Amino acid sequence: MTQSNTVTVQILDKEYCIACPADERANLESAARYLDGKMREIRSSGKVIGADRIAVMAALNITHDLLHKQQRLDQEATSTRERVRDLLERVDHALAADPDAQQA
C-alpha cells in the first residue's frame, strides 16, 4: 500500500495542503505549477476577474487542450491501425503470389 504525505502547493498566491501518495509528489507539484501558470496567464489578460472565475476558465482551457490532444491521439491510432492492416494485406498477397516464400 502506498503511503500518503501532505504536500503544500501554491496556486495563484494561495497555499493548499493536499494528501498525495509519496510516489506521486513530483507529478502533483508539476500539475500545481502548470495550473498556477495557466491561472496567472488568465489573470494577467485582465478579461476574467475573481479567483473562482479564473479557476473555472483555467479548468475549461486545460480540459479543452486535453480533449483536443486525446482526439488527435485517437485519430493517429486509427490511422496506424489502418496502415498496419494494409501492410499485413500486402504481405499476405506477396506470400500468396510466391509459394516458395512460404517454404522458407
VOLUMGU-151947 format. One line per 2 residues: for each residue x, y, z of N, C-alpha, C. Coordinates in steps of 0.1 Angstrom, whole numbers, plus 5000, padded with zeros to 4 digits. Example, Ala and Ser with C-alpha at 12.3 -4.5 7.8 and 13.67 -1.06 7.14 Angstrom:
2
5132:4943:5078:5123:4955:5078:5132:4967:5078 | 5128:4978:5071:5137:4989:5071:5129:5000:5079
***
This chain:
104
5008:4988:5000:5000:5000:5000:5009:5012:5000 | 5005:5022:4992:5013:5035:4991:5010:5044:5002
5020:5049:5008:5019:5059:5019:5016:5073:5014 | 5006:5079:5020:5002:5093:5016:5010:5103:5025
5014:5114:5018:5020:5125:5025:5012:5137:5022 | 5013:5148:5030:5007:5160:5027:5017:5169:5020
5013:5174:5008:5021:5183:5000:5015:5196:5000 | 5023:5207:5002:5018:5220:5001:5022:5226:4988
5012:5231:4981:5014:5237:4968:5008:5251:4968 | 5014:5260:4960:5009:5274:4959:5003:5276:4946
4991:5280:4946:4984:5283:4933:4978:5297:4934 | 4982:5306:4925:4977:5320:4925:4978:5326:4939
4990:5325:4944:4993:5332:4957:4986:5326:4969 | 4980:5314:4968:4973:5308:4979:4979:5294:4981
4981:5290:4994:4986:5277:4997:4975:5267:4999 | 4978:5255:4994:4968:5244:4995:4976:5232:5000
4971:5225:5011:4977:5213:5016:4969:5201:5010 | 4976:5192:5003:4969:5181:4996:4975:5168:4999
4967:5158:5003:4972:5145:5006:4975:5138:4992 | 4987:5132:4992:4992:5126:4979:5001:5114:4982
5000:5104:4975:5009:5092:4976:5023:5098:4974 | 5032:5092:4982:5046:5097:4981:5052:5096:4967
5049:5086:4960:5054:5084:4946:5048:5093:4936 | 5038:5101:4940:5031:5110:4930:5034:5124:4934
5042:5127:4944:5045:5140:4948:5050:5149:4936 | 5060:5144:4929:5065:5152:4918:5055:5156:4908
5046:5146:4905:5035:5149:4895:5026:5159:4900 | 5022:5158:4913:5013:5168:4919:5019:5182:4919
5032:5183:4922:5038:5196:4922:5039:5202:4908 | 5042:5193:4898:5042:5197:4884:5028:5202:4880
5018:5195:4883:5004:5199:4880:5001:5212:4886 | 5005:5214:4899:5002:5227:4905:5009:5238:4899
5021:5236:4895:5029:5247:4888:5022:5250:4874 | 5018:5240:4867:5011:5242:4855:4998:5250:4856
4990:5245:4866:4978:5252:4869:4980:5267:4873 | 4990:5269:4882:4993:5282:4886:4997:5291:4874
5005:5286:4865:5009:5293:4853:4997:5297:4844 | 4988:5287:4842:4976:5290:4834:4967:5300:4841
4965:5299:4854:4957:5309:4861:4963:5323:4860 | 4976:5324:4862:4983:5337:4861:4982:5343:4847
4982:5334:4837:4980:5339:4823:4966:5345:4821 | 4957:5338:4827:4943:5343:4826:4941:5356:4834
4946:5356:4846:4945:5368:4854:4952:5380:4847 | 4964:5378:4842:4971:5389:4835:4965:5394:4823
4956:5386:4817:4949:5391:4805:4939:5402:4808 | 4934:5402:4821:4925:5412:4825:4911:5410:4821
4908:5399:4814:4895:5396:4809:4886:5389:4819 | 4892:5382:4829:4885:5374:4839:4889:5379:4852
4879:5382:4861:4882:5388:4874:4877:5378:4885 | 4884:5376:4895:4880:5367:4906:4886:5354:4905
4892:5349:4916:4899:5336:4917:4890:5325:4912 | 4877:5325:4916:4868:5314:4912:4866:5313:4897
4864:5325:4891:4862:5325:4877:4875:5322:4869 | 4886:5326:4875:4899:5323:4868:4901:5308:4869
4898:5302:4880:4900:5287:4882:4891:5280:4872 | 4879:5284:4871:4870:5277:4861:4875:5279:4847
4879:5291:4844:4884:5293:4830:4897:5285:4827 | 4905:5284:4837:4917:5276:4836:4914:5261:4834
4904:5257:4842:4900:5243:4841:4894:5240:4827 | 4886:5249:4822:4880:5247:4809:4891:5247:4798
4900:5256:4799:4911:5257:4789:4920:5244:4789 | 4923:5239:4801:4931:5227:4803:4923:5215:4798
4911:5214:4801:4902:5203:4797:4901:5203:4781 | 4899:5215:4776:4898:5216:4761:4911:5211:4755
4922:5215:4760:4935:5211:4754:4937:5196:4756 | 4933:5190:4767:4934:5176:4769:4925:5168:4759
4912:5173:4758:4903:5166:4749:4908:5167:4734 | 4913:5178:4731:4919:5180:4717:4930:5171:4715
4939:5169:4724:4951:5160:4723:4946:5146:4722 | 4936:5143:4731:4931:5129:4731:4925:5126:4717
4917:5135:4712:4911:5133:4698:4922:5131:4688 | 4933:5139:4688:4944:5137:4679:4950:5123:4680
4953:5119:4693:4958:5106:4695:4949:5095:4690 | 4936:5096:4692:4927:5086:4687:4928:5085:4672
4928:5097:4665:4929:5097:4651:4942:5091:4646 | 4953:5094:4653:4966:5088:4649:4966:5073:4651
4959:5068:4662:4959:5054:4665:4950:5047:4654 | 4940:5053:4650:4931:5048:4639:4939:5047:4626
4947:5057:4623:4955:5058:4611:4966:5047:4611 | 4972:5045:4623:4982:5035:4624:4976:5021:4623
4965:5018:4628:4958:5005:4627:4955:5003:4612 | 4950:5013:4605:4947:5011:4591:4960:5008:4583
4971:5015:4586:4984:5013:4579:4989:4999:4582 | 4988:4994:4594:4992:4981:4598:4984:4970:4590
4971:4972:4590:4962:4963:4583:4965:4963:4568 | 4968:4974:4562:4972:4975:4548:4985:4967:4546
4995:4969:4555:5008:4962:4553:5006:4947:4555 | 4998:4943:4564:4995:4928:4566:4989:4922:4553
4979:4930:4547:4973:4925:4535:4983:4924:4524 | 4992:4934:4523:5002:4934:4512:5012:4922:4514
5016:4919:4527:5024:4908:4530:5017:4895:4526 | 5004:4894:4530:4997:4882:4527:4996:4880:4512
4993:4890:4504:4993:4889:4490:5006:4885:4484 | 5017:4891:4489:5030:4888:4484:5034:4873:4487
5030:4868:4499:5032:4854:4502:5024:4845:4494 | 5012:4849:4491:5003:4840:4483:5008:4840:4468
5014:4851:4463:5018:4851:4450:5031:4844:4448 | 5039:4841:4459:5052:4834:4458:5051:4822:4467
5047:4811:4462:5046:4799:4471:5059:4795:4477 | 5070:4797:4470:5083:4794:4475:5087:4802:4488
5081:4814:4489:5084:4822:4501:5079:4816:4514 | 5067:4809:4512:5061:4803:4524:5069:4791:4529
5077:4785:4520:5085:4773:4524:5097:4777:4533 | 5102:4789:4531:5114:4793:4538:5113:4795:4553
***
